[in-house]
Amino acid sequence: MKGNEAFTEDPIEVAWRSPSNIALIKYWGKHNGQLPINPSLSMTLSNSFSETSIKYRPGRYFGGDFHLVFLFEGEPNIAFEARIKKYLHSLLEELAFLKDSEIIIESQNSFPHSAGIASSASFFSSLALSLATLEGMFSGKGRATKILLPRASHLARLGSGSACRSVYGGFVSWGKLLSIKRSNDYTAMPLSLKHHPLFSGLRDTILIIDEKHKSVSSSAGHETMQNHPFRFARIQQAKNNMNRMLLALETGDWKLFSSVAENEALTLHALMMSSEKGFSLLHQNTLLAIEKIHKFRQETGARICFTIDAGPNVHLLYPAEDENIMQNFISEELVQLTCRDYKIDDMMGQGPIQIFN
Ligand code: PMV
């Protein structure tokens, strides 16, 4: 659809479903808005996703502004609406079609809000994909995925840094790294290297150790890297870990994969503790879970490791072919450390899908 054809009374509706992602190499610290200080790498999930629709009616007069209604799981959400309004305002020059329009955004998650899964990643990815789809309609440039996905990744990044990786399925990198061709800080890219079959359908069982809201937001966390005493060492470490992780994924080296993934998770939390702010988001049961995983691995040689995001919950990573053994271990040893026997079984996914228009 081009230009004026869109100026009808009926709203135009687009909707996307986008999964969340879990970082194996952590993005921690940013500059000039949402540009990362170090490259990162994640796995896009499958079952943990957001669905976001935009109903858009152009040709109203709001003095160059727009009128927004936001519903989360069918209910108004004032705090989140304010964040989206700010986000859309920041895009008004880039997405001029938003000016003088009425916009209804509705969103829902497949996972409970309290689960400690990065809902901002799946939300901003699904919103950005919907915005990029609308833009494609109005620019007349079409919606070829070759154009749409990098554009959506850029728009998602401006909402929440890690969201730019959720636009693609599988293993995804973001940030300039010499060994990844065309890598840049502005958009994420699916890994072009063919990963070893050991990592196909990699499992991620999330132990919900604590459902409470984080005491420190990720924005405040990124901020602590500004004048962190280990800033430069961290940037170098992330680059080295990226290269080691790429090697592990390509060759199927589980030991290397697991040592890099755990090193990144522990580094993230060590950076929080050693920042001037000096805080920890870990729970005592997070540490107990780590101890149990290490013991089990030592005793049995099992291929299981963990990663942790900016919170207390533990992501258990293991190959699809080991699922039965790991599920036994999880229910016998780990599930007691969660709140209300709460775990979410997820795995690597194919990426977002368009669900409307
Ligand atoms: O996208 P943000 O600003 O919520 O930051 C996410 C930071 C981590 O989840 C800790 C790491 C990552 O790379 O996803």
Residues whose N, C-alpha, C, O or C-beta is under 5 A from the ligand:
A	BS01	PMV	A23 I25 K26 Y27 S40 S160 G161 S162 A163 S218 D309 A310
